Amino acid sequence: MTDNSEIKEYILGVNSTELRRLEFQHDVWKEVTDSFLNKINIQKGWKCLDVGAGPGFVSMQFLDLTGETGEVTALEPGKIYLDNFREYCRTKKIENAKFINSSLENAELEENHYDLIFLRWVIDFVSDPGNFLLKLLRSLKKGGVIALQDYAYEGIALFPKGGPFDNIADYVRKYWIAGGGDPYFTTNIPAVFRKENIELMEFSPVSLAGDNRSNIFRWAYLFFKGHLHSMTELNIISKELEAALDQDLESHYENPDTVFFSPVIVNIIGKKK
Ligand SMILES: C[S@@+](CC[C@H](N)C(=O)[O-])C[C@H]1O[C@@H](n2cnc3c(N)ncnc32)[C@H](O)[C@@H]1O
């Protein structure tokens, strides 16, 4: 049985501002996710599970890719996020979508059921990612695919350097850890796969870069505008540092010579033997 007291509240929260940020995030990273989905070669009729589906933007793509004979299950603990996907399915009169309004830890999943289990920006946030992954592997069919996109939280950088933002990766890693997560969990996944007889088909890093008015810098800008203050509340940074980081971001936003690099996202595909 799962002990609920060990499941920490999801650090980034579930609210309408975050929903809009996730929507923008989906647009900024869509090309990366689309080419990842192409590699998976999703077939009509597949049963897909989108874990921590958020507002369901990728689940919507799974519906198109698997067609009417497929089955798409969005598992998401945040009710307003799952409702976004429910509403999409209702207006499109989609009948082959399923909804699980729960954390994975508290969900009952059929074993050996799914052709594809997908997680984007989820596993680095959960408290016990090793067992989280094992539970998912049990519900994957033989021959089925597990696909993850998540951080190995390195590489984020803002040029010209010289301001407090130079140390931002450290603060964000502490923020993830404060929520019970592990900003490097992706790097453990090849070892878990080896032990669990999952063939590692893909393990590739992706980073995006852009200038002061690029969508990728705006993505980071919006994240820090929304979350720097939470880092202060958790005593990860001081009030003074919060103000200095904010100022650093603003001055880069006005500087046409700015170059921003995103943190590394790792694309991982494993196949159950
Ligand atoms: C950064 S969002 C990503 C949402 C979506 N996967 C996407 O790519 O747009 C992380 C999501 O994981 C969900 N989540 C957090 N902890 C979870 C858990 N223990 N089990 C399942 N989902 C969880 C959150 O509610 C949130 O919707």
PDBQT file of the ligand as one rigid body, heavy atoms in Angstrom, charges set to zero:
ROOT
HETATM    1  C1  LIG A 301       5.659  20.268 -15.385  1.00  0.00    +0.000 C 
HETATM    2  S1  LIG A 301       4.079  19.521 -15.419  1.00  0.00    +0.000 S 
HETATM    3  C2  LIG A 301       4.121  18.692 -16.999  1.00  0.00    +0.000 C 
HETATM    4  C3  LIG A 301       2.739  18.412 -17.556  1.00  0.00    +0.000 C 
HETATM    5  C4  LIG A 301       2.724  17.654 -18.883  1.00  0.00    +0.000 C 
HETATM    6  N1  LIG A 301       3.386  16.370 -18.773  1.00  0.00    +0.000 N 
HETATM    7  C5  LIG A 301       3.361  18.466 -19.979  1.00  0.00    +0.000 C 
HETATM    8  O1  LIG A 301       4.420  18.073 -20.484  1.00  0.00    +0.000 OA
HETATM    9  O2  LIG A 301       2.776  19.498 -20.351  1.00  0.00    +0.000 OA
HETATM   10  C6  LIG A 301       4.214  18.177 -14.254  1.00  0.00    +0.000 C 
HETATM   11  C7  LIG A 301       2.886  17.427 -14.043  1.00  0.00    +0.000 C 
HETATM   12  O3  LIG A 301       3.128  16.276 -13.231  1.00  0.00    +0.000 OA
HETATM   13  C8  LIG A 301       2.017  16.103 -12.364  1.00  0.00    +0.000 C 
HETATM   14  N2  LIG A 301       2.465  15.313 -11.205  1.00  0.00    +0.000 N 
HETATM   15  C9  LIG A 301       3.178  15.745 -10.138  1.00  0.00    +0.000 A 
HETATM   16  N3  LIG A 301       3.361  14.753  -9.252  1.00  0.00    +0.000 NA
HETATM   17  C10 LIG A 301       2.762  13.646  -9.780  1.00  0.00    +0.000 A 
HETATM   18  C11 LIG A 301       2.576  12.302  -9.330  1.00  0.00    +0.000 A 
HETATM   19  N4  LIG A 301       3.060  11.915  -8.151  1.00  0.00    +0.000 N 
HETATM   20  N5  LIG A 301       1.893  11.426 -10.122  1.00  0.00    +0.000 NA
HETATM   21  C12 LIG A 301       1.405  11.851 -11.323  1.00  0.00    +0.000 A 
HETATM   22  N6  LIG A 301       1.525  13.113 -11.791  1.00  0.00    +0.000 NA
HETATM   23  C13 LIG A 301       2.195  14.005 -11.028  1.00  0.00    +0.000 A 
HETATM   24  C14 LIG A 301       1.632  17.536 -12.004  1.00  0.00    +0.000 C 
HETATM   25  O4  LIG A 301       0.332  17.645 -11.484  1.00  0.00    +0.000 OA
HETATM   26  C15 LIG A 301       1.830  18.255 -13.329  1.00  0.00    +0.000 C 
HETATM   27  O5  LIG A 301       0.664  18.284 -14.095  1.00  0.00    +0.000 OA
ENDROOT
TORSDOF 0
